[in-house]
Amino acid sequence: MTETALQGSFGKLALESLVRFLAANGLEGVLDLRTPTGEHGAIEIARGQVIGAFWGQAVGEPALVALVAATPTEFRFRSAPQRPANLTGEISALFARAQASGGAQTAADPLAPAVDLAALDAPTTMVTVASADPRVAEASKRGLLAPRPKPLAPQRARTIGSVWKPGDLVALANALIAEYADGGYGGLAWDRDLGPRVRRVDAAHHLAPALPLAAGRIDGVALMAAAHSVDTVVPYLRAVVREIYREADRGCGGSAARRGYRSAVQKLWGPSDELWAEAVRMVETDTELRAHLTLTRGLDPRTIELVERDYSFGRGSANDVVLKHQTVSRRHATITPRQGRFVLKDLASTSGTLVNGKPITEERELSNGDVIEMGQVLFRFELLS
């Protein structure tokens, strides 16, 4: 992470929601917190988890309990050397214990306003909440950026999963509109406001509550607080990116549109050929990949709808699909879209993953009618046309 800081005031945004957003977007650093009485505390985040909490002389869970109970009003997220970890466990479990022990933090209000970007102390290079990720700090001449930062290199090359994660898609939509507006593609004067593009998408892919915008950009934190289903919001955000790209294609021509798109993708995620191939498919095809997984043995029967994003399966509660069965590992397997196919991968699970009765040792493309076994839990895979 760079010295860029994400900072502001909470309003009705829950502390847990902010922590989850930072962790889910792969950001690592220290979340400094300040209460109405001026007291300070901190939460450290790394590897997608909370690894430390500090409040006065308290550390670990006692510090997290005190922080939740204090209902902090202001925050700043910054890079800092990591101290020894004093917390382990999933974010939801840590906050549940903190609230049960006396914390008073309330749940996020779905209608909460955008975060107020008031400076907390010494000036820093600040990222608008609409960008959400410090690696996306280049965007706009107007809006919420203060001051306008220089373009930042990615912290690290992203995986192809970036094409299916809400935070990354928010960053891409915001960066892409800025790229076309600032880059002079096709010699056009671009309207920098995402609102008209979002309204066109909403006519075909209604999202309720509506996609939140701030100064013409998608407000990532407000979107997180709205608590949309990931399976709903990911196809919607991909459609927004597609709408921006196709407007450029119509106005600037295919070559200029693709050049600007590639520039935005690489500034965010680096020069990964595999990721670029997925990003191209997103804007050049209308069809979103969908499938059904029907659970037929080991747990109560149910059908799981898969959309074009990555899914984790396992016994642990942090997985997208939780399988509470003793033969399933905490993190057992993943199903990931790749160039129009779903791909299954075993995560070195104890009991293994089988397709049509045969153990898989490497990634396996799934075909219609495949029978998948994770431990003693059995699914039937159906690809939807």
GINORJO-V223334 format. One record per residue. N is the residue number from 0. RES is the residue in three letters. OMEGA is omega in radians with two decimals (999 if undefined). Layout:
n=<N/N>
res=<RES/RES>
omega=<OMEGA/OMEGA>
//
This chain:
n=<0/1/2/3/4/5/6/7/8/9/10/11/12/13/14/15/16/17/18/19/20/21/22/23/24/25/26/27/28/29/30/31/32/33/34/35/36/37/38/39/40/41/42/43/44/45/46/47/48/49/50/51/52/53/54/55/56/57/58/59/60/61/62/63/64/65/66/67/68/69/70/71/72/73/74/75/76/77/78/79/80/81/82/83/84/85/86/87/88/89/90/91/92/93/94/95/96/97/98/99/100/101/102/103/104/105/106/107/108/109/110/111/112/113/114/115/116/117/118/119/120/121/122/123/124/125/126/127/128/129/130/131/132/133/134/135/136/137/138/139/140/141/142/143/144/145/146/147/148/149/150/151/152/153/154/155/156/157/158/159/160/161/162/163/164/165/166/167/168/169/170/171/172/173/174/175/176/177/178/179/180/181/182/183/184/185/186/187/188/189/190/191/192/193/194/195/196/197/198/199/200/201/202/203/204/205/206/207/208/209/210/211/212/213/214/215/216/217/218/219/220/221/222/223/224/225/226/227/228/229/230/231/232/233/234/235/236/237/238/239/240/241/242/243/244/245/246/247/248/249/250/251/252/253/254/255/256/257/258/259/260/261/262/263/264/265/266/267/268/269/270/271/272/273/274/275/276/277/278/279/280/281/282/283/284/285/286/287/288/289/290/291/292/293/294/295/296/297/298/299/300/301/302/303/304/305/306/307/308/309/310/311/312/313/314/315/316/317/318/319/320/321/322/323/324/325/326/327/328/329/330/331/332/333/334/335/336/337/338/339/340/341/342/343/344/345/346/347/348/349/350/351/352/353/354/355/356/357/358/359/360/361/362/363/364/365/366/367/368/369/370/371/372/373/374/375/376/377/378/379/380/381/382/383/384>
res=<MET/THR/GLU/THR/ALA/LEU/GLN/GLY/SER/PHE/GLY/LYS/LEU/ALA/LEU/GLU/SER/LEU/VAL/ARG/PHE/LEU/ALA/ALA/ASN/GLY/LEU/GLU/GLY/VAL/LEU/ASP/LEU/ARG/THR/PRO/THR/GLY/GLU/HIS/GLY/ALA/ILE/GLU/ILE/ALA/ARG/GLY/GLN/VAL/ILE/GLY/ALA/PHE/TRP/GLY/GLN/ALA/VAL/GLY/GLU/PRO/ALA/LEU/VAL/ALA/LEU/VAL/ALA/ALA/THR/PRO/THR/GLU/PHE/ARG/PHE/ARG/SER/ALA/PRO/GLN/ARG/PRO/ALA/ASN/LEU/THR/GLY/GLU/ILE/SER/ALA/LEU/PHE/ALA/ARG/ALA/GLN/ALA/SER/GLY/GLY/ALA/GLN/THR/ALA/ALA/ASP/PRO/LEU/ALA/PRO/ALA/VAL/ASP/LEU/ALA/ALA/LEU/ASP/ALA/PRO/THR/THR/MET/VAL/THR/VAL/ALA/SER/ALA/ASP/PRO/ARG/VAL/ALA/GLU/ALA/SER/LYS/ARG/GLY/LEU/LEU/ALA/PRO/ARG/PRO/LYS/PRO/LEU/ALA/PRO/GLN/ARG/ALA/ARG/THR/ILE/GLY/SER/VAL/TRP/LYS/PRO/GLY/ASP/LEU/VAL/ALA/LEU/ALA/ASN/ALA/LEU/ILE/ALA/GLU/TYR/ALA/ASP/GLY/GLY/TYR/GLY/GLY/LEU/ALA/TRP/ASP/ARG/ASP/LEU/GLY/PRO/ARG/VAL/ARG/ARG/VAL/ASP/ALA/ALA/HIS/HIS/LEU/ALA/PRO/ALA/LEU/PRO/LEU/ALA/ALA/GLY/ARG/ILE/ASP/GLY/VAL/ALA/LEU/MET/ALA/ALA/ALA/HIS/SER/VAL/ASP/THR/VAL/VAL/PRO/TYR/LEU/ARG/ALA/VAL/VAL/ARG/GLU/ILE/TYR/ARG/GLU/ALA/ASP/ARG/GLY/CYS/GLY/GLY/SER/ALA/ALA/ARG/ARG/GLY/TYR/ARG/SER/ALA/VAL/GLN/LYS/LEU/TRP/GLY/PRO/SER/ASP/GLU/LEU/TRP/ALA/GLU/ALA/VAL/ARG/MET/VAL/GLU/THR/ASP/THR/GLU/LEU/ARG/ALA/HIS/LEU/THR/LEU/THR/ARG/GLY/LEU/ASP/PRO/ARG/THR/ILE/GLU/LEU/VAL/GLU/ARG/ASP/TYR/SER/PHE/GLY/ARG/GLY/SER/ALA/ASN/ASP/VAL/VAL/LEU/LYS/HIS/GLN/THR/VAL/SER/ARG/ARG/HIS/ALA/THR/ILE/THR/PRO/ARG/GLN/GLY/ARG/PHE/VAL/LEU/LYS/ASP/LEU/ALA/SER/THR/SER/GLY/THR/LEU/VAL/ASN/GLY/LYS/PRO/ILE/THR/GLU/GLU/ARG/GLU/LEU/SER/ASN/GLY/ASP/VAL/ILE/GLU/MET/GLY/GLN/VAL/LEU/PHE/ARG/PHE/GLU/LEU/LEU/SER>
omega=<3.12/3.08/3.13/3.13/2.96/-3.00/3.13/3.11/-2.98/-2.95/3.13/3.14/-3.13/3.10/-3.13/-3.14/3.12/3.12/3.13/-3.12/3.14/-3.12/-3.10/3.14/3.04/-3.13/-3.12/3.14/-3.06/3.03/3.09/-3.07/3.10/-3.09/3.12/-3.14/3.08/3.11/-3.07/2.99/-3.09/3.00/3.12/-3.08/3.09/3.08/3.10/-3.11/2.94/-3.13/-3.14/3.04/-3.07/3.12/-3.08/3.10/-3.09/3.05/3.09/-3.05/3.06/3.12/3.12/3.08/-3.12/-3.14/3.14/-3.13/-3.08/-3.11/-3.13/-3.09/-3.09/-3.14/2.92/3.12/-3.02/3.03/3.11/3.07/-3.13/2.99/3.09/-3.11/3.05/3.09/2.99/3.11/-3.11/-3.05/-3.10/-3.14/3.13/-3.12/3.10/3.11/-3.14/3.13/3.12/-3.11/3.06/3.11/-3.08/-3.09/-3.13/3.12/3.14/3.06/-3.13/-3.12/-3.10/3.11/3.07/-3.13/3.12/-3.06/3.06/-3.12/3.14/3.07/-2.99/-3.11/3.05/2.99/-2.94/3.11/3.05/3.08/3.10/3.08/3.02/-3.03/-3.10/3.14/-3.07/-2.91/-3.02/-2.54/-2.63/3.02/3.10/3.13/-2.98/-3.11/-3.13/-0.13/3.12/-3.08/3.00/3.07/-3.10/3.04/3.11/3.09/3.08/3.10/-3.13/3.09/3.14/3.06/3.12/-3.08/-3.07/-3.13/-3.07/-3.11/3.13/3.13/3.02/-3.13/-3.12/3.13/3.14/-3.13/-3.07/3.13/3.10/3.14/3.13/-3.11/-3.04/-2.98/3.12/-3.11/3.13/-3.14/-3.08/3.00/-3.04/2.91/-3.03/-3.07/3.11/-3.04/-3.13/3.13/3.14/3.13/3.10/3.11/-3.07/3.13/-3.11/-3.07/-3.03/3.11/3.14/-0.07/-3.02/3.10/-3.07/3.12/3.05/-3.12/3.06/3.11/3.05/3.14/-3.04/-3.11/3.09/3.08/3.10/-3.11/-3.14/3.00/3.01/2.95/3.11/-3.13/3.08/-2.98/-3.13/3.08/3.13/-3.13/3.08/3.10/3.08/3.10/-3.14/-3.14/3.11/-3.12/-3.08/3.01/3.09/3.13/3.13/-3.02/-3.04/-3.04/-3.05/-3.10/3.14/3.14/-3.12/3.14/3.11/3.13/3.14/3.13/3.14/-3.14/-3.08/3.07/3.13/-2.86/3.13/-3.00/3.13/3.13/-3.12/3.12/3.13/3.11/3.11/3.13/3.10/3.13/-3.11/-3.05/-3.06/3.04/3.12/-3.01/3.01/-3.13/3.11/3.11/3.02/2.92/3.13/-3.13/-3.02/-3.12/3.04/3.09/-3.14/-3.13/3.04/3.09/-3.13/3.10/3.08/2.98/-3.01/3.02/-3.12/-3.11/3.01/-3.13/3.09/-3.12/-3.10/-3.05/3.13/-3.12/3.06/3.08/-3.07/-3.12/-3.08/3.11/-3.02/-3.14/-3.13/3.12/-3.14/2.98/-2.92/-3.03/3.03/2.93/-2.99/3.04/3.08/3.08/3.04/3.08/2.99/-3.08/-3.14/3.11/3.04/-3.09/-3.13/-3.12/-3.10/-3.06/3.05/3.09/-3.09/2.99/-3.11/3.05/-3.09/3.13/3.06/3.13/3.07/-3.09/-3.09/3.03/-3.10/3.10/-3.13/3.11/3.12/3.06/-3.07/3.07/2.99/-2.94/3.11/3.09/-3.02/3.10/2.91/-3.09/3.10/3.09/-3.12/-3.12/999>
//
